[in-house]
Amino acid sequence: MKLYKFNNLSIDEKLAYTGSNGMFLDNYIVNDILINYYLIDNFLVEIIYNTECQSITEIKSIKPGLIQKKTILH
């Protein structure tokens, strides 16, 4: 799937697609926020989960060129 098409999906569709087609890479925890990283084709997806509210608050996608920068930061 291309990044543009992924960005046009609803949150539920993004979550379902990532769960079935994404490759889990890593997670990162900051205070009450858990961020799971997935790779889909050639872009990175962040699923941001608030442990206090026990809900997914956001799903972000990152362009292919920014994957290396994001990896270096964590």
C-alpha positions in Angstrom: 0.0 0.0 0.0 1.2 3.5 -0.8 1.6 6.1 2.0 -1.0 8.4 0.4 -3.6 5.7 0.4 -2.8 4.6 3.9 -3.2 8.2 5.1 -6.7 8.4 3.6 -7.9 5.4 5.6 -10.0 5.8 8.8 -8.3 5.1 12.1 -10.1 1.7 12.4 -8.9 0.8 8.8 -5.3 2.0 9.6 -5.3 -0.1 12.7 -6.7 -3.2 10.9 -4.3 -2.9 8.0 -1.3 -2.3 10.3 -2.2 -5.3 12.4 -2.5 -7.7 9.4 0.2 -6.3 7.1 2.7 -4.4 9.3 5.9 -5.8 10.7 6.3 -4.9 14.4 9.7 -3.3 14.9 9.8 -1.9 18.4 8.0 0.1 21.1 8.9 3.1 23.2 7.4 4.1 26.5 7.2 7.7 27.9 5.2 8.3 31.1 1.7 7.0 30.2 2.3 6.8 26.5 3.2 3.6 24.6 4.3 4.0 21.0 4.5 0.9 18.8 6.4 1.1 15.6 5.5 -1.0 12.5 6.9 -1.1 9.0 4.5 -1.3 6.1 6.0 -1.6 2.6 8.5 1.4 2.8 7.0 3.6 5.5 6.9 3.6 9.2 3.7 3.6 11.3 3.4 4.8 14.9 0.5 3.6 16.9 0.3 5.8 20.0 -1.5 4.3 23.0 -2.4 6.1 26.2 -2.1 3.6 29.1 -3.9 5.9 31.5 -7.0 6.2 29.2 -6.4 2.7 27.8 -7.1 3.8 24.3 -5.3 4.5 21.0 -5.0 8.2 20.7 -3.3 8.5 17.3 -1.9 6.6 14.3 0.9 8.4 12.4 2.8 7.5 9.3 6.3 8.6 8.5 7.7 9.1 5.0 10.5 6.7 3.9 13.2 9.3 4.1 12.4 10.0 7.7 12.7 6.4 8.9 16.4 6.6 9.3 16.2 9.9 11.3 13.5 8.4 13.5 15.5 5.3 14.1 18.6 7.3 15.1 16.6 9.4 17.6 15.4 6.3 19.5 
